Amino acid sequence: MHILLCVVLGIYIQHTYTILSSNYLSLSLGITILIIIFIIVFNTLKKVIFFKSCLIILFIILGITCEFVSNNMNSKKFYMNFYSLKSTIIIDINEELKQNKYHKRFIAEVNQIDQNNSCGKLIFNVDNSIRTDSIFFNRLIIPNPKLNLISKAKNPHDFDYAEFMKKKGIIHQLYLNDKNFIIDKNYSISFSKFALTIRNTLQKKLKQYSFTKDQLSVINALLLGQRQEISSELKESYTKAGAIHILAISGLHIGIIYYLLNFLFKPLLYFKNGNKTRALIIITFLWFFAFVTGLSPSVVRATTMFTFIIIGKLINRNQPIEFSLISSMLLILLVKPMFLFDLGFQLSYLAVFGIVWIQPILFKFWTPKSFLFNKFWELSTVSIAAQLSTLPISLYYFHQFPGLFLLANLLIIPFISFILILGFIVLALAFLNILPEFLVTFYGKTIDTINFVIHKIASQEEFIITKINMPFSNMIICYILILFTILLFEKFKLKTLFKALFTILILQSFYIYQKQDIKSKKEFIVFHKNKNSVIGIRNQNTLKLTNYKGSEFSNTTFLKNYITKENINKIDSLAKDDVLKFSDHFIISIDSMAVYPNKKLKNSIIILKHSPKLNMARLLKIVQPKLVIADGSNYKSYIKQWKNICKKEKTPFHCTYENGAYILKE
């Protein structure tokens, strides 16, 4: 555990602060060798404190180095080191993403740029009119590709897709609107591609039967780990019901497969070395399933953990679950350090930690004599433990708490084993083209029943607590508090109690500071919204907006995120004045009427909206603004002209399409 925490800290430090670059790699290796020498020397001299300190530094450096080495952008073979507009790029299509209104989207591995072997990933976008059956799991040759950086978040507290993909090692995307590529006929398929081809075949086989769109999307998520086809409405229902984990392949699925395989290969125990043979076969099957489902972080976590459990039982290791949990996490992070920032990876490990350490404590509070009540209480404590261990991070990411999570889990989890086992039978029969129609109908109705129950629970809006702001610092303190509370229940110590109480004081101090910080905030904001103009003035916890149209308007994604993260509790309409005064600045709004003051205003900022037809050079000469802002309601052709004129006149220009929202603080 100590080694794991040091490695995690090292990965976080390198990702956040980038303290190691290619220029300092040899220095890092030199320091590591020096520390190892010190450890050997001082261990011989029995200097325990120094020995431990050196070990901590060593494993932090290990985490830093692993993050650096695993990042393709640090490699000399990274594709951007060879790329130009005249290049020919060779890519392997690895994974399908959810398609949007205009494009089918894939993750592609860059194999070669011209004659240079390359590495790195990018998003490959193909026009919806082009058939993509032939390109999936294939190698494509694309001449003269134009790579575009993935757009960053345009508004404060918006989901930053660019940062999200950067953590997966992807910073560019490639668009093809015509069939300007060649399929490499000589490309030989790898084992991973073979496994993914099986998944693709299974998906096609299922489509031949009379499953509805929602049924198919849930089956693909439950059995094959593919959630791209799930509608946003259905996904939202599962989230509100606190049952979104059901749609992600995790330890529950791998555990069921493990126990099934354990039962099927039990006869091998009667043969010599049967125990080892069974273990090898089960591990092989589990990893093959992991490859078929696409090696998502939660699947890799579960499969690695069960691999360690199997090995632990084989060598008769005590506490195999605890050792397997910690060892699997350490191994995965050494190989794939960026999994640390994957939400599925975080939630799956925290849930299992909760079940392993919190559930036994909760279960001791009541010992029912009835078998039925005992199982009910066991399932309840498992759900509560998993929810408690994932609550702080769930609030940090999703800002809501599903009050009926226990009901959803109690109604669904008891039947999930049956649903999964029956699902695997359906998959096998569909693959062999012998799936009977009555089984299709029965399984489809079963999925519909789950969706109906989830929808009914999610529709109880009064039990869903929303707009909860959980800053990162507060989340970390909450986990420290949970740790001390677990230690207190395991063995009461006065020192641990004082630590828990002190942690509560720190948490309260953070909330008091954050509340005072809100009272001092005053901002003028030009938000970015395509084909619309949204301007706001924030004063403490009140936000005034132009074109405010009630709660429906404030529930648009970019405003909802800002309102939640900034603890806004009052929204009002902003007066429609052509000239506003904010702090010592004059804010001049110019709309399609192109009306503006015919004089110079000191410290003036011009906002152009709804594509006004005006003489920009004359406007700059008369008003002499310190800044010109063009929001998302303007034509891009107009913005381009204005930008060129401002550049010529040496006037700063801010375009929300390119630079995101503009924020002026008092």
PyMOL commands that set and color helices and strands:
alter all, ss='L'
color gray80, all
select helices_A, chain A and resi 2-17+22-44+48-70+72-74+79-81+161-166+191-207+213-224+232-240+244-247+251-264+266-270+274-292+297-314+320-335+337-341+343-357+359-363+371-398+405-431+437-458+461-463+472-490+494-519+551-554+557-565+616-623+636-648+656-659
alter helices_A, ss='H'
color red, helices_A
select strands_A, chain A and resi 88-96+103-113+116-117+121-127+139-143+147-149+170-176+182-183+401-402+464-465+522-529+532-539+542-545+570-573+579-582+585-590+604-608+627-630+653-655+662-665
alter strands_A, ss='S'
color yellow, strands_A
deselect
rebuild
show_as cartoon
